[in-house]
Amino acid sequence: MNGLLEHSAHCPFCDAQLTLLIDTSAGADHSYTEDCHVCCQPILIHLHQDSDGHWDISLEQE
Ligand SMILES: [Zn+2]
């Protein structure tokens, strides 16, 4: 099963457009940190899958 989901988002620090590769096999409700490839700040990424299978993804400053 392919557990990678591509998601476009903006960096909460520098507002650069980012393409995130989300590892959906890690669970329906988890968060992780990824450094912005533009400004190198740590972005906290929250993932939540609702009951109809839609992924809700939010980014915030760590
Ligand atoms: Zn950034």
N, CA, C, O and the ligand as a Tripos MOL2 file, in Angstrom:
@<TRIPOS>MOLECULE
protein
  249   247    63     0     0
PROTEIN
NO_CHARGES

@<TRIPOS>ATOM
      1 N           0.8430   -1.1900    0.0000 N.3       1 MET1
      2 CA          0.0000    0.0000    0.0000 C.3       1 MET1
      3 C           0.8820    1.2450    0.0000 C.2       1 MET1
      4 O           1.8440    1.3500    0.7600 O.2       1 MET1
      5 N           0.5360    2.1530   -0.8460 N.am      2 ASN2
      6 CA          1.3030    3.3960   -0.9720 C.3       2 ASN2
      7 C           0.8620    4.3750    0.1080 C.2       2 ASN2
      8 O          -0.2780    4.8380    0.0970 O.2       2 ASN2
      9 N           1.7540    4.6920    1.0380 N.am      3 GLY3
     10 CA          1.3920    5.5390    2.1600 C.3       3 GLY3
     11 C           1.8630    6.9720    2.0380 C.2       3 GLY3
     12 O           1.9460    7.6810    3.0400 O.2       3 GLY3
     13 N           2.1750    7.4150    0.8230 N.am      4 LEU4
     14 CA          2.6580    8.7860    0.6780 C.3       4 LEU4
     15 C           1.6200    9.6630   -0.0160 C.2       4 LEU4
     16 O           1.0630    9.3100   -1.0550 O.2       4 LEU4
     17 N           1.3820   10.8200    0.6020 N.am      5 LEU5
     18 CA          0.4050   11.7720    0.0910 C.3       5 LEU5
     19 C           1.1220   13.0910   -0.1630 C.2       5 LEU5
     20 O           1.8230   13.6070    0.7070 O.2       5 LEU5
     21 N           0.9390   13.6300   -1.3670 N.am      6 GLU6
     22 CA          1.5720   14.9050   -1.6850 C.3       6 GLU6
     23 C           0.6380   16.0500   -1.2960 C.2       6 GLU6
     24 O          -0.5500   16.0310   -1.6170 O.2       6 GLU6
     25 N           1.1790   17.0330   -0.6110 N.am      7 HIS7
     26 CA          0.3380   18.1270   -0.1090 C.3       7 HIS7
     27 C           1.0720   19.4520   -0.2780 C.2       7 HIS7
     28 O           2.2380   19.5670    0.1000 O.2       7 HIS7
     29 N           0.4030   20.4470   -0.8420 N.am      8 SER8
     30 CA          0.9920   21.7770   -0.9920 C.3       8 SER8
     31 C           0.6120   22.6470    0.1970 C.2       8 SER8
     32 O          -0.5440   22.6690    0.6200 O.2       8 SER8
     33 N           1.5900   23.3590    0.7290 N.am      9 ALA9
     34 CA          1.3420   24.2070    1.8910 C.3       9 ALA9
     35 C           2.3230   25.3730    1.8640 C.2       9 ALA9
     36 O           3.2560   25.4030    1.0610 O.2       9 ALA9
     37 N           2.0960   26.3250    2.7530 N.am     10 HIS10
     38 CA          2.9990   27.4610    2.8670 C.3      10 HIS10
     39 C           3.7290   27.4020    4.1950 C.2      10 HIS10
     40 O           3.1400   27.0670    5.2220 O.2      10 HIS10
     41 N           5.0020   27.7250    4.1720 N.am     11 CYS11
     42 CA          5.8120   27.7610    5.3760 C.3      11 CYS11
     43 C           5.2670   28.8240    6.3330 C.2      11 CYS11
     44 O           5.0360   29.9570    5.9130 O.2      11 CYS11
     45 N           5.0520   28.4830    7.6230 N.am     12 PRO12
     46 CA          4.5520   29.4760    8.5840 C.3      12 PRO12
     47 C           5.5940   30.5290    8.9610 C.2      12 PRO12
     48 O           5.2610   31.5260    9.6020 O.2      12 PRO12
     49 N           6.8270   30.3200    8.5770 N.am     13 PHE13
     50 CA          7.8860   31.2950    8.8810 C.3      13 PHE13
     51 C           8.1060   32.2610    7.7190 C.2      13 PHE13
     52 O           8.0450   33.4770    7.9010 O.2      13 PHE13
     53 N           8.3560   31.7300    6.5440 N.am     14 CYS14
     54 CA          8.7560   32.5850    5.4150 C.3      14 CYS14
     55 C           7.7270   32.5980    4.2930 C.2      14 CYS14
     56 O           7.9180   33.3000    3.3000 O.2      14 CYS14
     57 N           6.6420   31.8420    4.4230 N.am     15 ASP15
     58 CA          5.5470   31.8090    3.4630 C.3      15 ASP15
     59 C           5.9350   31.2090    2.1070 C.2      15 ASP15
     60 O           5.2200   31.3960    1.1230 O.2      15 ASP15
     61 N           7.0470   30.5000    2.0520 N.am     16 ALA16
     62 CA          7.4140   29.8200    0.8120 C.3      16 ALA16
     63 C           6.4290   28.6910    0.5340 C.2      16 ALA16
     64 O           5.9120   28.0560    1.4530 O.2      16 ALA16
     65 N           6.1800   28.4530   -0.7550 N.am     17 GLN17
     66 CA          5.3230   27.3150   -1.1060 C.3      17 GLN17
     67 C           6.1320   26.0320   -0.9890 C.2      17 GLN17
     68 O           7.2150   25.9030   -1.5590 O.2      17 GLN17
     69 N           5.5810   25.0890   -0.2380 N.am     18 LEU18
     70 CA          6.2590   23.8240   -0.0050 C.3      18 LEU18
     71 C           5.4000   22.6850   -0.5200 C.2      18 LEU18
     72 O           4.1720   22.7530   -0.4740 O.2      18 LEU18
     73 N           6.0410   21.6520   -1.0060 N.am     19 THR19
     74 CA          5.3320   20.4110   -1.3080 C.3      19 THR19
     75 C           5.7760   19.3780   -0.2860 C.2      19 THR19
     76 O           6.9350   18.9630   -0.2580 O.2      19 THR19
     77 N           4.8390   18.9770    0.5460 N.am     20 LEU20
     78 CA          5.1330   18.0100    1.5940 C.3      20 LEU20
     79 C           4.7930   16.6180    1.1060 C.2      20 LEU20
     80 O           3.7920   16.4130    0.4190 O.2      20 LEU20
     81 N           5.6310   15.6680    1.4640 N.am     21 LEU21
     82 CA          5.2920   14.2700    1.2420 C.3      21 LEU21
     83 C           4.8940   13.6860    2.5900 C.2      21 LEU21
     84 O           5.7380   13.4720    3.4600 O.2      21 LEU21
     85 N           3.6160   13.4350    2.7540 N.am     22 ILE22
     86 CA          3.0680   12.9820    4.0190 C.3      22 ILE22
     87 C           3.0920   11.4610    4.0640 C.2      22 ILE22
     88 O           2.6070   10.7910    3.1520 O.2      22 ILE22
     89 N           3.6610   10.9300    5.1320 N.am     23 ASP23
     90 CA          3.6740    9.4820    5.3270 C.3      23 ASP23
     91 C           2.4040    9.0690    6.0620 C.2      23 ASP23
     92 O           2.3580    9.0780    7.2920 O.2      23 ASP23
     93 N           1.3790    8.7090    5.3030 N.am     24 THR24
     94 CA          0.0780    8.4070    5.9100 C.3      24 THR24
     95 C           0.0770    7.0600    6.6300 C.2      24 THR24
     96 O          -0.8550    6.7700    7.3800 O.2      24 THR24
     97 N           1.0810    6.2500    6.4240 N.am     25 SER25
     98 CA          1.1290    4.9550    7.1120 C.3      25 SER25
     99 C           1.5170    5.1100    8.5820 C.2      25 SER25
    100 O           1.4500    4.1480    9.3470 O.2      25 SER25
    101 N           1.9230    6.3240    8.9800 N.am     26 ALA26
    102 CA          2.3270    6.5450   10.3660 C.3      26 ALA26
    103 C           1.1310    6.6660   11.3050 C.2      26 ALA26
    104 O           1.3110    6.7350   12.5210 O.2      26 ALA26
    105 N          -0.0770    6.6930   10.7660 N.am     27 GLY27
    106 CA         -1.2610    6.7640   11.6170 C.3      27 GLY27
    107 C          -2.1810    7.8900   11.2030 C.2      27 GLY27
    108 O          -1.7760    8.8010   10.4810 O.2      27 GLY27
    109 N          -3.4380    7.8270   11.6660 N.am     28 ALA28
    110 CA         -4.4550    8.7920   11.2640 C.3      28 ALA28
    111 C          -4.3800   10.0750   12.0810 C.2      28 ALA28
    112 O          -5.0980   11.0330   11.7900 O.2      28 ALA28
    113 N          -3.5480   10.1090   13.0660 N.am     29 ASP29
    114 CA         -3.4720   11.2700   13.9410 C.3      29 ASP29
    115 C          -2.0540   11.3590   14.4890 C.2      29 ASP29
    116 O          -1.7280   10.7110   15.4840 O.2      29 ASP29
    117 N          -1.2190   12.1520   13.8490 N.am     30 HIS30
    118 CA          0.1500   12.2720   14.3480 C.3      30 HIS30
    119 C           0.7330   13.6140   13.9120 C.2      30 HIS30
    120 O           0.1410   14.3320   13.1070 O.2      30 HIS30
    121 N           1.8790   13.9310   14.4490 N.am     31 SER31
    122 CA          2.5430   15.1550   14.0530 C.3      31 SER31
    123 C           4.0410   14.9030   14.0020 C.2      31 SER31
    124 O           4.5620   14.0070   14.6660 O.2      31 SER31
    125 N           4.7170   15.7090   13.2040 N.am     32 TYR32
    126 CA          6.1620   15.5670   13.0910 C.3      32 TYR32
    127 C           6.7490   16.9220   12.7240 C.2      32 TYR32
    128 O           6.0280   17.8600   12.3820 O.2      32 TYR32
    129 N           8.0510   17.0010   12.8010 N.am     33 THR33
    130 CA          8.7350   18.2490   12.4950 C.3      33 THR33
    131 C           9.5680   18.0770   11.2290 C.2      33 THR33
    132 O          10.2580   17.0750   11.0460 O.2      33 THR33
    133 N           9.4820   19.0880   10.3600 N.am     34 GLU34
    134 CA         10.2890   19.0580    9.1500 C.3      34 GLU34
    135 C          10.8740   20.4480    8.9450 C.2      34 GLU34
    136 O          10.1690   21.4460    9.0950 O.2      34 GLU34
    137 N          12.1480   20.5200    8.6060 N.am     35 ASP35
    138 CA         12.7630   21.8200    8.3700 C.3      35 ASP35
    139 C          12.3360   22.3700    7.0150 C.2      35 ASP35
    140 O          12.3200   21.6510    6.0160 O.2      35 ASP35
    141 N          11.9890   23.6570    6.9960 N.am     36 CYS36
    142 CA         11.6990   24.3250    5.7350 C.3      36 CYS36
    143 C          12.9650   24.3190    4.8850 C.2      36 CYS36
    144 O          14.0500   24.6360    5.3720 O.2      36 CYS36
    145 N          12.8180   23.9570    3.6130 N.am     37 HIS37
    146 CA         14.0160   23.8990    2.7680 C.3      37 HIS37
    147 C          14.4370   25.2810    2.2730 C.2      37 HIS37
    148 O          15.4880   25.4240    1.6480 O.2      37 HIS37
    149 N          13.6200   26.2990    2.5510 N.am     38 VAL38
    150 CA         13.9680   27.6660    2.1550 C.3      38 VAL38
    151 C          14.6220   28.4260    3.3120 C.2      38 VAL38
    152 O          15.7120   28.9770    3.1560 O.2      38 VAL38
    153 N          13.9530   28.4560    4.4760 N.am     39 CYS39
    154 CA         14.4710   29.2460    5.5970 C.3      39 CYS39
    155 C          15.0770   28.3660    6.7070 C.2      39 CYS39
    156 O          15.6330   28.8880    7.6730 O.2      39 CYS39
    157 N          14.9710   27.0470    6.5720 N.am     40 CYS40
    158 CA         15.5820   26.0790    7.5010 C.3      40 CYS40
    159 C          15.0250   26.1330    8.9200 C.2      40 CYS40
    160 O          15.6670   25.6470    9.8510 O.2      40 CYS40
    161 N          13.8520   26.7110    9.0970 N.am     41 GLN41
    162 CA         13.2210   26.7140   10.4110 C.3      41 GLN41
    163 C          12.4270   25.4190   10.5980 C.2      41 GLN41
    164 O          11.9360   24.8540    9.6210 O.2      41 GLN41
    165 N          12.2960   24.9430   11.8380 N.am     42 PRO42
    166 CA         11.5460   23.7110   12.0720 C.3      42 PRO42
    167 C          10.0360   23.9480   12.0560 C.2      42 PRO42
    168 O           9.5120   24.7240   12.8550 O.2      42 PRO42
    169 N           9.3560   23.2840   11.1550 N.am     43 ILE43
    170 CA          7.9000   23.4130   11.0270 C.3      43 ILE43
    171 C           7.2520   22.1980   11.6790 C.2      43 ILE43
    172 O           7.6120   21.0540   11.4000 O.2      43 ILE43
    173 N           6.2890   22.4740   12.5510 N.am     44 LEU44
    174 CA          5.5460   21.3910   13.1760 C.3      44 LEU44
    175 C           4.3170   21.0980   12.3110 C.2      44 LEU44
    176 O           3.4950   21.9810   12.0670 O.2      44 LEU44
    177 N           4.2060   19.8670   11.8590 N.am     45 ILE45
    178 CA          3.1350   19.4840   10.9410 C.3      45 ILE45
    179 C           2.1850   18.5320   11.6640 C.2      45 ILE45
    180 O           2.5840   17.4710   12.1470 O.2      45 ILE45
    181 N           0.9220   18.9390   11.7250 N.am     46 HIS46
    182 CA         -0.0950   18.1140   12.3720 C.3      46 HIS46
    183 C          -0.9350   17.4330   11.2960 C.2      46 HIS46
    184 O          -1.3810   18.0700   10.3420 O.2      46 HIS46
    185 N          -1.1410   16.1420   11.4640 N.am     47 LEU47
    186 CA         -1.9540   15.3790   10.5180 C.3      47 LEU47
    187 C          -3.1320   14.7610   11.2460 C.2      47 LEU47
    188 O          -2.9970   14.2040   12.3350 O.2      47 LEU47
    189 N          -4.2920   14.8760   10.6150 N.am     48 HIS48
    190 CA         -5.4690   14.2280   11.1800 C.3      48 HIS48
    191 C          -6.3450   13.7300   10.0400 C.2      48 HIS48
    192 O          -6.6450   14.4780    9.1090 O.2      48 HIS48
    193 N          -6.7490   12.4850   10.1100 N.am     49 GLN49
    194 CA         -7.6350   11.9310    9.0940 C.3      49 GLN49
    195 C          -9.0350   11.8420    9.6540 C.2      49 GLN49
    196 O          -9.2550   11.1980   10.6790 O.2      49 GLN49
    197 N          -9.9940   12.4890    8.9860 N.am     50 ASP50
    198 CA        -11.3510   12.4320    9.5070 C.3      50 ASP50
    199 C         -12.0610   11.1560    9.0380 C.2      50 ASP50
    200 O         -11.4940   10.3550    8.2940 O.2      50 ASP50
    201 N         -13.3040   10.9830    9.4830 N.am     51 SER51
    202 CA        -13.9760    9.6940    9.3050 C.3      51 SER51
    203 C         -14.2580    9.3540    7.8400 C.2      51 SER51
    204 O         -14.4390    8.1800    7.5190 O.2      51 SER51
    205 N         -14.3020   10.3510    6.9370 N.am     52 ASP52
    206 CA        -14.5250   10.0140    5.5310 C.3      52 ASP52
    207 C         -13.2080    9.8980    4.7470 C.2      52 ASP52
    208 O         -13.2070    9.8550    3.5170 O.2      52 ASP52
    209 N         -12.0950    9.8480    5.4800 N.am     53 GLY53
    210 CA        -10.8110    9.5820    4.8420 C.3      53 GLY53
    211 C         -10.0580   10.8050    4.3740 C.2      53 GLY53
    212 O          -8.9640   10.6800    3.8220 O.2      53 GLY53
    213 N         -10.6200   11.9970    4.5810 N.am     54 HIS54
    214 CA         -9.9540   13.2200    4.1620 C.3      54 HIS54
    215 C          -8.8820   13.6140    5.1750 C.2      54 HIS54
    216 O          -9.1090   13.5730    6.3840 O.2      54 HIS54
    217 N          -7.7030   14.0000    4.6610 N.am     55 TRP55
    218 CA         -6.6050   14.4010    5.5480 C.3      55 TRP55
    219 C          -6.6610   15.8880    5.8240 C.2      55 TRP55
    220 O          -6.7560   16.7050    4.9080 O.2      55 TRP55
    221 N          -6.6020   16.2220    7.0860 N.am     56 ASP56
    222 CA         -6.5440   17.6100    7.5210 C.3      56 ASP56
    223 C          -5.1010   17.8600    7.9730 C.2      56 ASP56
    224 O          -4.6110   17.2250    8.9060 O.2      56 ASP56
    225 N          -4.4330   18.7970    7.2920 N.am     57 ILE57
    226 CA         -3.0060   19.0140    7.5300 C.3      57 ILE57
    227 C          -2.7770   20.4650    7.9150 C.2      57 ILE57
    228 O          -3.1780   21.3710    7.1850 O.2      57 ILE57
    229 N          -2.1440   20.6910    9.0420 N.am     58 SER58
    230 CA         -1.8640   22.0670    9.4480 C.3      58 SER58
    231 C          -0.4040   22.2220    9.8340 C.2      58 SER58
    232 O           0.2180   21.3070   10.3740 O.2      58 SER58
    233 N           0.1260   23.3980    9.5460 N.am     59 LEU59
    234 CA          1.5170   23.6990    9.8060 C.3      59 LEU59
    235 C           1.6090   24.8350   10.8160 C.2      59 LEU59
    236 O           0.8540   25.8030   10.7310 O.2      59 LEU59
    237 N           2.5080   24.7250   11.7480 N.am     60 GLU60
    238 CA          2.7110   25.8360   12.6740 C.3      60 GLU60
    239 C           4.1690   25.9520   13.0590 C.2      60 GLU60
    240 O           4.9600   25.0290   12.8630 O.2      60 GLU60
    241 N           4.5110   27.1150   13.6150 N.am     61 GLN61
    242 CA          5.8780   27.3320   14.0880 C.3      61 GLN61
    243 C           6.1020   26.5120   15.3350 C.2      61 GLN61
    244 O           5.2720   26.4980   16.2440 O.2      61 GLN61
    245 N           7.2370   25.8250   15.3730 N.am     62 GLU62
    246 CA          7.4990   25.0020   16.5390 C.3      62 GLU62
    247 C           7.9040   25.8840   17.7060 C.2      62 GLU62
    248 O           8.1710   25.3810   18.7970 O.2      62 GLU62
    249 ZN         10.3850   28.7390    5.4440 Zn       63 ZN63
@<TRIPOS>BOND
     1     1     2 1
     2     2     3 1
     3     3     4 2
     4     3     5 am
     5     5     6 1
     6     6     7 1
     7     7     8 2
     8     7     9 am
     9     9    10 1
    10    10    11 1
    11    11    12 2
    12    11    13 am
    13    13    14 1
    14    14    15 1
    15    15    16 2
    16    15    17 am
    17    17    18 1
    18    18    19 1
    19    19    20 2
    20    19    21 am
    21    21    22 1
    22    22    23 1
    23    23    24 2
    24    23    25 am
    25    25    26 1
    26    26    27 1
    27    27    28 2
    28    27    29 am
    29    29    30 1
    30    30    31 1
    31    31    32 2
    32    31    33 am
    33    33    34 1
    34    34    35 1
    35    35    36 2
    36    35    37 am
    37    37    38 1
    38    38    39 1
    39    39    40 2
    40    39    41 am
    41    41    42 1
    42    42    43 1
    43    43    44 2
    44    43    45 am
    45    45    46 1
    46    46    47 1
    47    47    48 2
    48    47    49 am
    49    49    50 1
    50    50    51 1
    51    51    52 2
    52    51    53 am
    53    53    54 1
    54    54    55 1
    55    55    56 2
    56    55    57 am
    57    57    58 1
    58    58    59 1
    59    59    60 2
    60    59    61 am
    61    61    62 1
    62    62    63 1
    63    63    64 2
    64    63    65 am
    65    65    66 1
    66    66    67 1
    67    67    68 2
    68    67    69 am
    69    69    70 1
    70    70    71 1
    71    71    72 2
    72    71    73 am
    73    73    74 1
    74    74    75 1
    75    75    76 2
    76    75    77 am
    77    77    78 1
    78    78    79 1
    79    79    80 2
    80    79    81 am
    81    81    82 1
    82    82    83 1
    83    83    84 2
    84    83    85 am
    85    85    86 1
    86    86    87 1
    87    87    88 2
    88    87    89 am
    89    89    90 1
    90    90    91 1
    91    91    92 2
    92    91    93 am
    93    93    94 1
    94    94    95 1
    95    95    96 2
    96    95    97 am
    97    97    98 1
    98    98    99 1
    99    99   100 2
   100    99   101 am
   101   101   102 1
   102   102   103 1
   103   103   104 2
   104   103   105 am
   105   105   106 1
   106   106   107 1
   107   107   108 2
   108   107   109 am
   109   109   110 1
   110   110   111 1
   111   111   112 2
   112   111   113 am
   113   113   114 1
   114   114   115 1
   115   115   116 2
   116   115   117 am
   117   117   118 1
   118   118   119 1
   119   119   120 2
   120   119   121 am
   121   121   122 1
   122   122   123 1
   123   123   124 2
   124   123   125 am
   125   125   126 1
   126   126   127 1
   127   127   128 2
   128   127   129 am
   129   129   130 1
   130   130   131 1
   131   131   132 2
   132   131   133 am
   133   133   134 1
   134   134   135 1
   135   135   136 2
   136   135   137 am
   137   137   138 1
   138   138   139 1
   139   139   140 2
   140   139   141 am
   141   141   142 1
   142   142   143 1
   143   143   144 2
   144   143   145 am
   145   145   146 1
   146   146   147 1
   147   147   148 2
   148   147   149 am
   149   149   150 1
   150   150   151 1
   151   151   152 2
   152   151   153 am
   153   153   154 1
   154   154   155 1
   155   155   156 2
   156   155   157 am
   157   157   158 1
   158   158   159 1
   159   159   160 2
   160   159   161 am
   161   161   162 1
   162   162   163 1
   163   163   164 2
   164   163   165 am
   165   165   166 1
   166   166   167 1
   167   167   168 2
   168   167   169 am
   169   169   170 1
   170   170   171 1
   171   171   172 2
   172   171   173 am
   173   173   174 1
   174   174   175 1
   175   175   176 2
   176   175   177 am
   177   177   178 1
   178   178   179 1
   179   179   180 2
   180   179   181 am
   181   181   182 1
   182   182   183 1
   183   183   184 2
   184   183   185 am
   185   185   186 1
   186   186   187 1
   187   187   188 2
   188   187   189 am
   189   189   190 1
   190   190   191 1
   191   191   192 2
   192   191   193 am
   193   193   194 1
   194   194   195 1
   195   195   196 2
   196   195   197 am
   197   197   198 1
   198   198   199 1
   199   199   200 2
   200   199   201 am
   201   201   202 1
   202   202   203 1
   203   203   204 2
   204   203   205 am
   205   205   206 1
   206   206   207 1
   207   207   208 2
   208   207   209 am
   209   209   210 1
   210   210   211 1
   211   211   212 2
   212   211   213 am
   213   213   214 1
   214   214   215 1
   215   215   216 2
   216   215   217 am
   217   217   218 1
   218   218   219 1
   219   219   220 2
   220   219   221 am
   221   221   222 1
   222   222   223 1
   223   223   224 2
   224   223   225 am
   225   225   226 1
   226   226   227 1
   227   227   228 2
   228   227   229 am
   229   229   230 1
   230   230   231 1
   231   231   232 2
   232   231   233 am
   233   233   234 1
   234   234   235 1
   235   235   236 2
   236   235   237 am
   237   237   238 1
   238   238   239 1
   239   239   240 2
   240   239   241 am
   241   241   242 1
   242   242   243 1
   243   243   244 2
   244   243   245 am
   245   245   246 1
   246   246   247 1
   247   247   248 2
@<TRIPOS>SUBSTRUCTURE
     1 MET1         2 RESIDUE 1 A MET
     2 ASN2         6 RESIDUE 1 A ASN
     3 GLY3        10 RESIDUE 1 A GLY
     4 LEU4        14 RESIDUE 1 A LEU
     5 LEU5        18 RESIDUE 1 A LEU
     6 GLU6        22 RESIDUE 1 A GLU
     7 HIS7        26 RESIDUE 1 A HIS
     8 SER8        30 RESIDUE 1 A SER
     9 ALA9        34 RESIDUE 1 A ALA
    10 HIS10       38 RESIDUE 1 A HIS
    11 CYS11       42 RESIDUE 1 A CYS
    12 PRO12       46 RESIDUE 1 A PRO
    13 PHE13       50 RESIDUE 1 A PHE
    14 CYS14       54 RESIDUE 1 A CYS
    15 ASP15       58 RESIDUE 1 A ASP
    16 ALA16       62 RESIDUE 1 A ALA
    17 GLN17       66 RESIDUE 1 A GLN
    18 LEU18       70 RESIDUE 1 A LEU
    19 THR19       74 RESIDUE 1 A THR
    20 LEU20       78 RESIDUE 1 A LEU
    21 LEU21       82 RESIDUE 1 A LEU
    22 ILE22       86 RESIDUE 1 A ILE
    23 ASP23       90 RESIDUE 1 A ASP
    24 THR24       94 RESIDUE 1 A THR
    25 SER25       98 RESIDUE 1 A SER
    26 ALA26      102 RESIDUE 1 A ALA
    27 GLY27      106 RESIDUE 1 A GLY
    28 ALA28      110 RESIDUE 1 A ALA
    29 ASP29      114 RESIDUE 1 A ASP
    30 HIS30      118 RESIDUE 1 A HIS
    31 SER31      122 RESIDUE 1 A SER
    32 TYR32      126 RESIDUE 1 A TYR
    33 THR33      130 RESIDUE 1 A THR
    34 GLU34      134 RESIDUE 1 A GLU
    35 ASP35      138 RESIDUE 1 A ASP
    36 CYS36      142 RESIDUE 1 A CYS
    37 HIS37      146 RESIDUE 1 A HIS
    38 VAL38      150 RESIDUE 1 A VAL
    39 CYS39      154 RESIDUE 1 A CYS
    40 CYS40      158 RESIDUE 1 A CYS
    41 GLN41      162 RESIDUE 1 A GLN
    42 PRO42      166 RESIDUE 1 A PRO
    43 ILE43      170 RESIDUE 1 A ILE
    44 LEU44      174 RESIDUE 1 A LEU
    45 ILE45      178 RESIDUE 1 A ILE
    46 HIS46      182 RESIDUE 1 A HIS
    47 LEU47      186 RESIDUE 1 A LEU
    48 HIS48      190 RESIDUE 1 A HIS
    49 GLN49      194 RESIDUE 1 A GLN
    50 ASP50      198 RESIDUE 1 A ASP
    51 SER51      202 RESIDUE 1 A SER
    52 ASP52      206 RESIDUE 1 A ASP
    53 GLY53      210 RESIDUE 1 A GLY
    54 HIS54      214 RESIDUE 1 A HIS
    55 TRP55      218 RESIDUE 1 A TRP
    56 ASP56      222 RESIDUE 1 A ASP
    57 ILE57      226 RESIDUE 1 A ILE
    58 SER58      230 RESIDUE 1 A SER
    59 LEU59      234 RESIDUE 1 A LEU
    60 GLU60      238 RESIDUE 1 A GLU
    61 GLN61      242 RESIDUE 1 A GLN
    62 GLU62      246 RESIDUE 1 A GLU
    63 ZN63       249 GROUP 0 **** ****
